[in-house]
Structures are given as C-alpha cells and as structure tokens.
Amino acid sequence: MDTTELISYNPATLVEVGRIAVTTTAELDSMIESAHDAFHGWRQDHDLRKGLLAACSYELMRKAEDIVPLLTTEQGKPRAEAASEVWIAAKSLAEAARTQWEPELLGAHTPVRTAFIERRPLGVVGAIVPWNFPVFLMAAKISAALAAGNTVIVKPAESVSLVVRKVVDVLAGVLPAGVISTAVGGPDVGRALMNHPKVRKVSFTGSTTVGKQIMRQAADTVTPVTLELGGNDPAILLADADIDRAATALAQGAFLNAGQICIAPKRVYAPTSLLDRFCRAFADRMDDLSVGDGLDPATRVGPLHNMRQLEIVSHLLEKAVAGGATVVRGGERGTDLPGHFLTPTLVRDIDDSAELVAVEQFGPVLPVVAYDDLDAVLSTLDDQEFGLGASVWGNDVENATDVALRIDAGTVWVNQHNALDVGLPFGGVKSSGFGREGGMQGIEDFLQTRVIDIKQ
Ligand code: NAD
C-alpha cells in the first residue's frame, strides 16, 4: 500500500472538496490491534453499549449541520436528501440501542446437566461501504455490529472518504478508544482489511461484481461475509392500480439521489391498456424536478456521482433508443455546470431484451414496459439475476399481496416502493446478495453461537 492522498471532487462543479491520506499497512495493522484490544472491554457490558449507541445517535444529529453540506458537496445529493440520510443514520443507531436481545439462553437443564447457548460477538469486523449512501449504509452496519458487541473498522468508497471519516470521528468521540475507526483507501486497503487474521467478519455493500470478488477473497481466510449487492427493482402495476398514486410515489422513488439507490424502482411493468395513462401521469410529476447543484435549495435532482456512472447510464439510454425505445421526457446530458448531469428520463416502447431494462443502470432513468400476460412478467423476473426489492400496485390489496408472494426478492412492497424501515430486516436474494441488515436479524448477522454444556 502506498501512502498517498485521495482527492474528493464535487460532482456538480468538479471543484476539489478536500484531500485525505490513504491508510498505510502499518496504520491499518495498528488500527486492527487497537480494535482487538478494545473488543474485550466493549463486549462485556450490554447496557453500557446501548447507552453509548443512543449517545452516538444524539451526537450525530447534534453535528448534522457540519456533516450535511459535506455529504452534498462530496457525494452530490441535494441538501434535503443529505439531511434525511444523516437523520436515518442516527435512527439506525437509536434503533440498535433499543433492540432487546438475550446474550445467553438456557439450552438444556436437568438435575445433573445444564447447557447454555451463548450468542457472542465475533470480534473485530470490517464494514466496506459504497459511495451512494455513504453515511446511512455505514450506520446500518456499525449500529448492528456495535450493538452485538463487536468493534469495527469502516472502509468507505474512495470518493466519499471525507464525510465518512467525519462521521466516524463524531462517533469515536463518544465511544471508548479503538471501538470504531476508518481505513481510507481503495480495493487494496479493503482486501488487506478483510484478509487480516484478526478481522472476524466483513459486511460489504456495493456492486455485484465486487461482491463476487469479496466472496472469493473471503475464502482465503474463511472470513464470514454479508453481501448487500446490486438490484434492479421492478414495479408491477396491476390492472386495478391507482395510476396517480403509483406515478407520484414512483417518480419520487426513481429520481432520489439521481436514481443511484439500490432499491429505487428501476423499471415499471404496466398493462398495455394503462401504458399511455401511466406515462402521462408520470411525466406530469417530472415537471418540478429541477436539476442542479445540491447546495442550491431549488435543486431536486443532483448530478450523478462520477463520470463513469454518467457514461454507463447514457450509453444504455442511447442503445435503447437505437433499438426503438422512445424518450417521453428528459434524457439531456449536462447543465450550465461542469458536473455529471443527466436530466430525469422516462422511456417507453421498450422490453426486457433492452439492457436498460435488464441490467442495473443506477441512474435517473425509468423505462416502462407494457405487458399483457402477468404470468410471463413474473416468470421473466424469476429468471433474472437480481432479487433485492420489488413492488406491486393494485387497489385490491389482497390480490396485490398474492402477486407479491410470487416474487423472489428480499423485500416486496405493496402500493409503495423503497419504503425503508430500519427496524425491519433488509437484504437481497440471488445476485443481490445474502445476510440481512436492520432489526434483530441485523444484529444476529454479527453474532456467533457457543454452547457451554456442564455436567454436575
Ligand atoms: P463498488 O462495489 O465499486 O465498491 C464498494 C466498496 O468496495 C468500496 O468501498 C470499494 O473501495 C470497495 N472495494 C472494491 N474492490 C474491493 C476489493 N477487491 N476488496 C475489498 N474492497 C473492495 O460499489 P459502488 O460503485 O461504490 O456502489 C454502487 C453499487 O452498490 C451498486 O451496484 C448498488 O446497487 C450497490 N448498493 C447495494 C446496496 C444494498 O444494500 N444491496 C445499497 C447501496 C448500493
């Protein structure tokens, strides 16, 4: 590992936001040793941990005014969305502090024998996080890991290291020394972290491509992993869907964070008879989506986070149009700012053979696919690689729920989409990963079992 700097740029203006030193091998080793030393004290007192996690939540909200503008300038999202992200991160910490669980259960008890089932923390764990929701996705991991009694090293995506380091420093100011720290750098730092013999688990959120590498790397040291990977969420409108309600909710969900949300609605399936009405209603909701710098209070949609992402999405859009798709609204690259902008885009006259529908495009584009046979749609979804989220829309809630039950995904919403609740387990199936975050199941993900079986 070289001791070099990472430089963050504002994705709206391309102006430098700041610099941060890459963590050296020696620094990483010493960080992991400190986390290992801190583990023995931290794991002891369940109630003290809960109190300190609640204090972390409070402290994060108290420092939100400093964090929110940095999150906007480094990541690109509008200021109101950055404020929501910090708030939901604080909520994750508060929720983990509140969650009740028993560290020890009675397994067997006779006059001559007693067996206890201990639910123990693992030790030092690594949290490797992406750039799209750097503060919340980190908080979702560390809140559960810390509540379970582990100590944590956070490895943020390179381009959002400043804001993640700032948040971790706020939390480290509340927690005992060594309980949480940040390792800054690229894949080599991530690899060194996960293959360190004293790191007992890695929880990763990011792309499916890197998730597969993480799984291979984990094999070398038999390190357990949780993988929260990509998604390509479908929203299925049934014949009795409330089109206005669906259009309003899906327009909000599809363009938040410029579409760079793993659980955004990424494609809509509409009955052919409803296609025109839905596209009109949806396009109406795009009227007030002004695109610009996230620090401008008028901005509703910020830039894409980096040029690579803009190019991927623009290329998929161009290919779809070349293949016969129609852009109903949007699709323009650039604004008067130099950053990576694409105006929110609605596309129709397209089907699952187009990559814009079939792959995770991770941008502010929503293709609408017309269908006549619901069974065929469900069977196509079943054959596809992702299974993170999905939604079903219909006025007959019982019927819509029956359709939801036929979809293989981590979360299936009915008459809503990306309605994240930090108290509920969240995660994927198929290429969207495995393991869960949130609620008690999130904490279970950072526990292991030991049986103490005593004969009198
Ligand atoms: P990415 O996979 O490129 O990187 C994620 C993290 O992994 C970064 O911190 C990166 O430095 C690190 N990394 C890369 N190679 C590594 C290696 N070999 N070993 C260890 N660490 C390594 O992801 P991204 O581009 O930052 O984020 C976008 C992706 O994340 C999208 O695919 C999106 O769907 C996914 N995502 C999933 C969820 C979820 O909960 N399922 C949530 C948000 C984002």
Residues whose N, C-alpha, C, O or C-beta is under 5 A from the ligand:
A	BS01	NAD	I128 V129 P130 W131 K155 P156 A157 E158 G185 G186 P187 G190 R191 T205 G206 S207 T208 V210 Q213 E228 L229 G230 G231 C262 S432
